[in-house]
């Protein structure tokens, strides 16, 4: 028997937030929102630092590590 649970939206990962401007705008509320140009100019680590300030220290533990240089060349 199937349950009648509503479909849940999946929550984006911290890395998805740090790499997708639309998600960033939807989920990250700052006193002054960054422009898409500013967002693209920031490194992922800079954005993860901002997210850590918003959501706490567990952010780096919950975010998957970036691909290694060897994996990026493959």
GUDREN-215638 format. One line per field, with one value per residue (C-alpha): residue number from 1; residue in three letters; x, y, z. Coordinates in steps of 0.001 Angstrom, whole numbers, plus 524288, in hexadecimal, padded with zeros to 5 digits. Each point is the difference from the previous one (the first is absolute). Layout:
doza	c(NUM,...)
lodo	c(Ala,...)
xx	c(X,...)
yy	c(Y,...)
zz	c(Z,...)
end
This chain:
doza	c(1,2,3,4,5,6,7,8,9,10,11,12,13,14,15,16,17,18,19,20,21,22,23,24,25,26,27,28,29,30,31,32,33,34,35,36,37,38,39,40,41,42,43,44,45,46,47,48,49,50,51,52,53,54,55,56,57,58,59,60,61,62,63,64,65,66,67,68,69,70,71,72,73,74)
lodo	c(Unk,Unk,Unk,Unk,Unk,Unk,Unk,Unk,Unk,Unk,Unk,Unk,Unk,Unk,Unk,Unk,Unk,Unk,Unk,Unk,Unk,Unk,Unk,Unk,Unk,Unk,Unk,Unk,Unk,Unk,Unk,Unk,Unk,Unk,Unk,Unk,Unk,Unk,Unk,Unk,Unk,Unk,Unk,Unk,Unk,Unk,Unk,Unk,Unk,Unk,Unk,Unk,Unk,Unk,Unk,Unk,Unk,Unk,Unk,Unk,Unk,Unk,Unk,Unk,Unk,Unk,Unk,Unk,Unk,Unk,Unk,Unk,Unk,Unk)
xx	c(80000,80549,8002E,7F9DB,80C14,8022B,80BEA,80B18,80907,80DE0,8089F,80BCB,80D60,8090A,8086D,7F3F1,7FCE6,80E03,7FFC1,7F228,7FC51,7F151,80089,808C6,7F5E5,7F4F7,8064B,80A9B,7FA80,80A4F,7FE6D,80529,7FDF8,80B5A,7FE97,801B6,80D0A,804BD,7FB2D,80781,80C5D,8000D,806B9,7F822,807B6,7FC09,7F1C3,80135,80588,7F3FD,7F72B,8073F,7FCF1,7F1AD,7FE34,80AF6,80CAF,7FA88,7FFC8,80D92,7FD44,7F363,80528,8066D,80E45,80347,80524,80E9A,80882,8024F,7F15D,7FDE5,809EC,7F9F8)
yy	c(80000,80D38,80B16,80D08,807BA,80C5A,8002A,80685,8095F,7FBBA,809CA,804A3,7FC7F,80ACD,7FDC8,80164,80CDC,80495,7FCED,803C8,80E6F,7FD69,7F6CE,809A2,80ACE,7F716,7FA5A,8097B,80C5B,80A4F,80E1B,803D6,7F63E,7FDCF,801F1,7F495,805D7,800CA,7F227,7FAD9,80737,7F9C9,7F2FE,7F472,800AF,80E47,7FC6A,7F467,80968,808B2,7F41C,7FBEC,80D5A,7FE19,7F1BA,7FC77,7F896,7F2F0,804FF,7FB34,7F2A3,7FEB5,804E4,7F617,80316,80668,7F714,7FDEF,80583,7F231,7FD85,80D07,7FC3F,7F2AC)
zz	c(80000,7FC3E,809A8,7FD0F,803CC,7F82E,7F747,80716,7F8FD,80194,806EA,7F850,80512,8047E,7F403,7F740,806BE,7FE02,7F177,7FBDD,8005A,7FF45,80BB2,8072F,7FE42,80454,80C48,8048C,805EC,8023B,80433,7F2A8,7F507,7F6C8,7F163,7F6CA,7FBB1,80E27,80264,7F43C,80423,80D92,801E5,804E4,80CC0,801C3,7FDF7,80945,80A34,7FE45,80128,80C59,805BF,7FC85,80399,80978,800B7,7FB72,7F203,7FC44,805E8,7F83E,7F2FE,7F730,7FD34,7F30F,7F541,8002B,7F538,7FADB,7FF16,7F926,7F564,7FD99)
end
